[in-house]
């Protein structure tokens, strides 16, 4: 996870905590407060899930690039080795 992701997750957690405290101290009925808090937490969960999915996709893409690069280098080395064997 890169620094931007950590900052975003920290920001979202802070916003959720602030929203929860604001709802708890709001002069509304308990059931309304619980419903709002529940919705806020659901929204936060959805945001974190989406961010995690994005990070997983980026990691998968990076993995594919690295594997492709390693395979290409191995193929080139194998060809050079075979050429060296033929000329030896």
C-alpha positions in Angstrom: 0.0 0.0 0.0 1.5 3.3 -1.0 1.6 6.5 1.1 -1.4 8.1 -0.8 -3.5 5.0 0.1 -2.5 5.3 3.7 -3.4 9.0 3.8 -6.8 8.3 2.1 -7.7 5.5 4.5 -6.6 7.7 7.5 -8.7 10.6 6.2 -11.7 8.3 5.6 -11.4 6.8 9.1 -11.2 10.3 10.6 -14.2 11.5 8.7 -16.1 8.4 9.9 -15.1 9.0 13.5 -16.1 12.7 13.2 -19.4 11.8 11.6 -20.1 9.2 14.3 -19.4 11.7 17.1 -21.5 14.3 15.4 -24.4 12.0 15.1 -24.0 10.8 18.7 -24.2 14.3 20.0 -26.9 15.5 17.7 -30.3 16.3 19.3 -32.3 13.6 17.4 -34.1 10.5 18.4 -31.9 7.5 19.2 -33.3 5.4 16.4 -32.6 8.2 13.8 -29.1 8.6 15.1 -28.5 4.9 14.9 -29.8 4.7 11.4 -27.6 7.6 10.3 -24.6 6.1 12.0 -25.3 2.7 10.4 -25.5 4.3 7.0 -22.3 6.3 7.5 -20.5 3.1 8.5 -21.9 1.3 5.5 -20.7 4.0 3.2 -17.3 4.0 4.8 -17.1 0.2 4.4 -18.1 0.5 0.7 -15.4 3.2 0.2 -12.7 1.1 1.8 -13.8 -2.0 -0.2 -13.6 0.0 -3.4 -10.2 1.4 -2.5 -8.9 -2.1 -1.6 -10.2 -3.5 -4.9 -8.4 -0.7 -6.8 -5.1 -1.5 -4.9 -5.5 -5.2 -5.7 -6.0 -4.5 -9.4 -2.9 -2.3 -9.4 -0.9 -5.0 -7.7 -2.1 -7.6 -10.1 -1.1 -5.4 -13.0 2.3 -4.8 -11.5 2.7 -8.5 -11.0 1.9 -9.2 -14.6 4.4 -6.7 -15.8 7.1 -8.1 -13.5 6.4 -11.7 -14.6 6.5 -10.7 -18.2 9.8 -8.8 -17.9 11.4 -11.7 -16.0 10.1 -14.2 -18.6 11.5 -12.1 -21.4 14.9 -11.7 -19.8 15.0 -15.5 -19.1 14.2 -16.2 -22.7 16.9 -13.9 -24.0 19.5 -15.4 -21.6 18.5 -18.9 -22.7 18.9 -17.9 -26.3 22.3 -16.4 -25.6 23.3 -19.5 -23.7 22.3 -21.8 -26.6 24.2 -19.5 -29.0 27.3 -19.8 -26.8 27.0 -23.6 -26.7 26.7 -23.8 -30.5 29.9 -21.6 -30.9 31.9 -23.4 -28.2 
